[in-house]
Amino acid sequence: MGTPMKDVKIPDNVNSLLLDKHADYIAEYGAKTNDYEYVMTEYLRMSGMYWGLTVMDLMNQLHRMNKDEVLSFIKRCQHECGGIGASIGHDPHLLYTLSAIQILTLYDACDCIDVDGVVNFISRLQQNDGSFMGDKWGEIDTRFSFCAVACLSLLNRLDAINTVKAVEFVVSCMNYDGGFGCRPGSESHSGQIYCCIGLLSILGRLDLVNVDMLGWWLCERQLPSGGLNGRPEKLPDVCYSWWVLASLKIIGRIHWIDKDKLIKFILACQDDETGGFADRPGDMVDPFHTLFGITGLSLLGYSGIKAVNPVFCMPEDVINRQSIRLQIL
């Protein structure tokens, strides 16, 4: 007999989407700055703010957040080199620079920071093979390639890097199964696939992808519970409702997923007392999984949520507004 598939059990009674509770959870989380959990996550504060603000916008609740405080915080996190750190006094990194640019785009406020500095910071991190370091310490990863290209696309400054080389590096990370890894030779992973497909979409090179082979690999991530995992033999996790679904949406294969079973899995990960989503039913909720639970439901067309852009993980109306603004400029 083979090894039983790793999966979770879904409760018989699953609530419908508890939007008000989720909005209250995010609003209260950002206000409890003295809580242990909040203090201990300072090292990823900028990304945490992006998760919370984006999901509030998708739920039409962004007005409940303090815009002035957010913009002031971001300005204080930018360094002389142009890069932006996770929090005040933290080293600049591409991950947090993208989160900051996404937040500023939500608020249509990119002009409140040194944009040229950001562009220079990003361009200096590109290597001769087209890859990107995350920061001055030199780690290479396709996540950083996506962060760089997404940032510059939102700022309309893609001319600052060698996009041809950036594409070549990402394609060198493609595997025999159609997926992508973090570096050449690394195993395929749903999160890395999203980053690579997102970059290729932004740069107009999806023609380099075998969409049917990749689509099949991504669809095999759905387990009997309806949830999705990041790679074979792993438990399902709400966050892959984003990484897998967004990738399928970008390549036009989202209809290959069992939509109803996935919706039931995502809704089962809600906490009906506190609000918020967990990685799996019965676990502790957090802003990260709350964003990706909501974005997953948005991609599946669930009512009451704004449409999300599958490449930038931001509300579609914000991306459309930014595109129009940049065309005018």
C-alpha positions in Angstrom: 0.0 0.0 0.0 1.2 3.5 -0.8 1.6 6.3 1.8 -1.7 8.0 2.5 -1.9 11.6 1.1 -1.3 14.4 3.6 -4.5 16.4 3.9 -6.9 17.9 6.4 -10.5 17.3 7.3 -13.1 20.0 6.5 -15.9 20.5 9.0 -19.4 19.6 7.9 -20.7 23.1 8.8 -18.8 25.9 7.1 -19.7 29.5 7.5 -20.2 31.9 4.6 -17.7 34.7 4.3 -17.6 36.8 7.5 -16.4 40.0 5.9 -17.2 42.3 8.8 -15.3 40.2 11.3 -12.3 40.0 9.0 -12.3 43.8 8.7 -12.6 44.2 12.4 -9.7 41.7 13.0 -7.3 43.6 10.6 -8.3 47.1 12.0 -7.8 45.9 15.6 -4.5 44.1 14.8 -2.9 47.2 13.5 -4.0 49.2 16.6 -2.6 46.7 19.2 1.0 47.8 18.8 2.0 46.6 22.3 0.8 43.1 21.8 3.5 40.4 21.9 2.6 39.1 18.4 2.8 42.6 16.9 6.1 43.4 18.6 7.7 40.1 17.6 6.9 40.7 13.9 8.7 44.0 13.5 11.2 42.3 11.2 8.5 42.1 8.5 6.4 45.1 9.5 6.3 46.6 6.0 5.0 43.5 4.4 2.5 43.1 7.3 1.2 46.5 6.6 0.9 45.7 2.9 -1.1 42.5 3.7 -3.5 44.4 6.1 -4.0 47.5 3.9 -4.5 45.5 0.7 -7.1 43.1 2.2 -8.9 46.1 3.8 -9.1 47.7 0.3 -10.4 44.5 -1.2 -13.1 44.5 1.5 -13.9 48.2 0.8 -12.6 49.1 4.3 -9.4 51.0 3.6 -10.9 54.2 5.1 -10.6 52.6 8.5 -6.8 52.7 8.4 -4.7 55.8 9.2 -3.2 56.9 5.9 -1.0 59.7 7.4 0.6 57.3 9.9 1.2 54.8 7.1 2.9 57.3 4.8 5.0 58.8 7.6 6.2 55.3 8.5 7.2 54.4 5.0 9.2 57.6 4.5 11.1 56.9 7.8 12.0 53.4 6.5 13.7 54.7 3.3 17.5 54.7 3.4 20.0 57.1 1.7 20.7 54.3 -0.8 17.0 54.5 -1.9 16.0 51.1 -0.6 13.3 50.6 2.0 13.5 48.4 5.1 10.9 46.3 7.0 10.8 48.9 9.8 12.6 52.0 11.0 16.3 51.2 11.4 16.1 47.9 9.5 18.3 47.3 6.5 16.7 48.0 3.1 15.6 44.9 1.1 13.8 44.3 -2.2 11.0 42.4 -0.4 10.1 45.4 1.8 10.7 47.9 -1.0 8.0 46.2 -3.1 5.6 46.1 -0.1 6.2 49.9 0.4 5.6 50.7 -3.3 2.4 48.6 -3.3 1.1 50.5 -0.3 2.0 53.8 -1.8 0.3 52.8 -5.0 -2.8 51.9 -3.0 -2.9 55.4 -1.7 -1.7 57.0 -5.0 1.2 58.5 -3.0 4.4 57.3 -4.6 5.6 60.9 -4.8 6.0 61.1 -1.0 9.3 59.2 -1.2 12.5 59.4 -3.2 11.4 57.4 -6.3 14.7 57.9 -8.1 16.4 56.5 -5.1 14.3 53.4 -5.2 15.0 52.9 -8.9 18.7 53.3 -8.4 18.6 50.9 -5.4 16.9 48.2 -7.5 19.0 48.7 -10.6 22.2 48.3 -8.6 21.0 44.9 -7.4 20.8 43.3 -10.8 23.6 40.9 -11.7 25.3 40.2 -15.0 23.2 37.0 -15.5 20.0 39.1 -15.1 19.3 37.8 -11.6 18.7 40.1 -8.6 20.2 40.1 -5.1 17.6 40.9 -2.4 20.0 43.3 -0.7 23.7 44.1 -0.4 24.4 40.7 1.3 24.0 38.9 -2.0 21.3 36.3 -1.8 19.9 35.4 -5.2 16.3 34.2 -5.6 13.5 34.5 -8.3 11.4 36.2 -5.7 13.7 39.1 -5.8 13.5 39.2 -9.6 9.7 39.6 -9.3 10.0 42.2 -6.6 12.4 44.3 -8.8 10.3 44.1 -11.9 7.0 44.6 -10.1 8.4 47.7 -8.3 9.7 49.3 -11.5 6.5 48.4 -13.4 4.4 50.2 -10.8 6.8 53.2 -11.1 6.9 53.0 -14.9 10.7 52.7 -14.7 11.5 49.3 -16.3 14.0 51.0 -18.5 16.3 51.1 -15.5 17.2 47.4 -15.7 18.1 44.9 -18.4 14.7 43.2 -18.9 16.0 40.8 -21.5 18.6 39.4 -19.1 16.0 39.4 -16.3 13.8 37.1 -18.5 16.7 34.9 -19.4 17.5 34.3 -15.7 14.0 33.4 -14.9 13.7 31.0 -17.8 16.9 29.3 -16.7 15.0 28.4 -13.5 12.3 26.5 -15.4 12.2 22.8 -14.7 11.2 19.7 -16.7 7.8 19.6 -15.0 7.0 23.1 -16.3 7.4 24.8 -12.9 10.1 27.1 -11.6 12.4 27.2 -8.6 14.3 29.9 -6.7 17.5 29.4 -8.7 18.6 27.2 -11.7 18.2 23.5 -10.6 16.0 24.2 -7.6 12.7 22.3 -7.2 9.5 23.7 -8.5 7.4 25.5 -5.9 4.1 27.3 -6.2 5.4 30.5 -4.7 8.3 30.6 -7.0 6.1 29.8 -10.0 3.9 32.8 -9.2 7.0 35.1 -9.0 8.4 33.8 -12.3 5.0 33.8 -14.2 4.3 37.3 -12.8 7.6 38.6 -14.1 7.1 37.1 -17.5 3.6 38.5 -17.6 4.8 42.0 -16.8 7.5 41.8 -19.4 5.3 40.2 -22.1 7.1 36.9 -22.4 4.5 34.3 -21.3 5.2 32.7 -24.7 8.2 31.1 -23.2 6.0 29.0 -20.8 4.5 25.6 -21.5 1.1 26.7 -20.1 -0.5 23.2 -20.3 2.3 21.4 -18.6 2.6 24.1 -15.9 -1.2 24.3 -15.5 -1.3 20.5 -14.9 1.4 20.7 -12.3 -0.4 23.6 -10.5 -3.8 21.7 -10.6 -2.2 18.7 -9.1 -1.7 20.9 -6.0 -5.4 20.5 -5.2 -6.1 17.8 -2.5 -9.3 15.9 -1.8 -10.1 18.5 0.9 -10.2 21.1 -1.8 -7.2 23.0 -0.5 -4.0 23.6 -2.4 -0.4 22.8 -1.4 2.9 24.4 -2.5 4.5 21.2 -3.7 3.9 17.5 -3.6 3.4 15.7 -0.3 2.7 18.8 1.7 -0.4 19.8 3.6 -2.8 22.3 2.0 -2.5 26.0 3.1 -4.7 28.9 2.5 -1.9 31.0 1.2 -1.6 28.7 -1.9 -5.1 29.7 -2.7 -3.2 32.8 -4.0 0.1 31.5 -5.3 -1.5 28.6 -7.3 -4.7 30.4 -8.4 -3.0 33.6 -9.4 -0.5 31.6 -11.5 -3.4 29.7 -13.1 -5.3 32.9 -13.8 -2.3 34.5 -15.5 -1.8 31.5 -17.8 -5.6 31.2 -18.5 -6.1 27.8 -16.7 -7.9 28.7 -13.5 -11.0 26.8 -14.7 -9.0 23.5 -14.3 -9.4 23.8 -10.5 -12.5 22.5 -8.6 -13.8 25.9 -7.6 -16.5 24.8 -5.2 -14.2 22.6 -3.1 -11.5 25.2 -2.9 -14.1 27.9 -1.7 -15.3 25.5 1.0 -11.7 24.9 2.1 -10.9 28.6 2.3 -14.1 29.4 4.2 -13.3 26.6 6.7 -10.1 28.4 7.6 -12.0 31.4 9.0 -12.2 32.0 12.7 -15.9 32.8 13.4 -15.1 34.4 16.8 -12.1 36.6 16.2 -12.3 37.0 12.4 -9.3 36.4 10.2 -8.0 33.3 8.3 -5.6 30.6 9.4 -3.4 28.4 7.2 -5.7 25.4 7.9 -9.0 24.9 9.7 -8.6 25.3 13.5 -5.2 27.0 13.5 -4.4 30.5 14.6 -5.3 33.4 12.3 -2.9 36.0 11.0 -2.9 38.9 8.5 -0.8 37.0 6.0 -3.4 34.2 5.6 -6.3 36.6 5.8 -5.1 38.5 2.7 -4.5 35.3 0.8 -7.8 33.8 1.8 -9.6 36.9 0.6 -7.6 37.2 -2.6 -8.2 33.5 -3.4 -11.9 34.0 -3.0 -11.7 37.1 -5.2 -10.0 35.1 -8.0 -12.8 32.6 -7.7 -15.4 35.3 -8.2 -16.8 35.3 -4.6 -19.3 38.1 -4.1 -18.7 41.1 -1.8 -15.0 41.4 -2.6 -13.3 43.7 -5.0 -11.5 42.1 -8.0 -7.8 41.4 -7.4 -5.1 41.8 -10.0 -3.4 38.3 -10.3 0.0 39.7 -11.1 0.4 42.5 -8.5 -1.9 41.1 -5.7 -3.6 44.5 -5.5 -7.1 45.6 -6.2 -7.7 45.7 -10.0 -9.2 49.2 -9.8 -5.9 50.5 -8.2 -3.8 48.9 -11.0 -6.1 50.4 -13.6 -5.9 53.9 -11.9 -2.1 53.6 -11.8 -1.9 52.6 -15.5 -4.1 55.7 -16.5 -2.0 58.0 -14.3 1.3 56.8 -15.8 -0.1 57.2 -19.3 -1.0 60.8 -18.5 2.4 61.5 -17.1 
